[in-house]
Amino acid sequence: MNIVIVEDDAKIASFLAKGLKAEGYATITIADGDEALTSVPAMGNDVDLVLLDLALPGKDGKVVLTSWRAKKFTRPVIILTARDDTSN
């Protein structure tokens, strides 16, 4: 299973990748919303799951996810956030 981690905090991204790799998952880490916007859909079916932070440099996670869905990228996405309110 290939999991893409879209997280700009290097410590958090490393922690997630290390834990997932220990469980046998392959991971790719992307630290920028602009890069994630184009790179993740280009991976197509090679992506099994995306862990997506909302607070990213460049495009934020909500913009990225909205764009992916508009382009019919339908892979599962789990949102990561330290926000206490996601209505904005």
N, C-alpha and C positions, 0 to 999 in steps of 0.2 A: 504494500500500500504506500502510495506517494502522498505526502502531506506538505503543502506549501504554507509556510509561516510568514505572514505579512505583519511585521512588527519592527518599529524603528528603535526600540530600546534594546541595545545589544545584549544586556544581561538577561532580560526576559526571553529574547529570541534564543539565546544560547541555552538557557535553562529548559525551555520547551523542546528544543532540538535534541538535547542530551537525553531527556527523559523518553522522548518518542523513539529515538534510536536504540535505547536500551531495551525497548519493547519490540524491536524488530522493524520499525517503520523507517522508510527513507524520507528524508526531509530536504527541502529547499527553503532558504530564508531570503526574503526580500524586505528591504528597509524603507521603501519609498512608495507612496501611493501612485505616483506617475508611472513608475516602473511596473508595479503590480497591475495597473490598468491594462497594459498591453501584453506583458509577459505571461501572465497566468492564463488568459484565454488561448494564447498561442500554444500552450502546452496541451490543450484539449483533453483527451481521455487519459493522458499520462498523469493527470491530477485526480486523486481520489477524494481529497478533502482540503479545504483551505481554512486556516485559522487567521482571521482578519481583525487587526486592531482598528478601532475607529479613529484614533488620533495619530495621523501620519503626516510626515512632511509631503508637500505636493498636494495631490488630491486626498481628501480624507476618506476614511473607510466607507462611509455611507455613499459618497459619490462614486467610489470605485465599484461597490456592489450594485448600485443602481445601473451603472453603465454595463457591467457584466450581464445583468439580467436582461437589459434591453437588447444586448447582442446575442441572447439565447445561450449564454454560458450558464449551465444548470448544475454544475457540480455542487455538492454540499459545502456550506460555509458556516463556520461557527464564529460568532463575533466575540472579540476580546475587548474589554474596555475597563478603565479605571473610573469612568464617569459614573456619577450616581443618578444621572438622568439622561436618557437617550432620545428624548423627544425632539431635540434640536439637531 
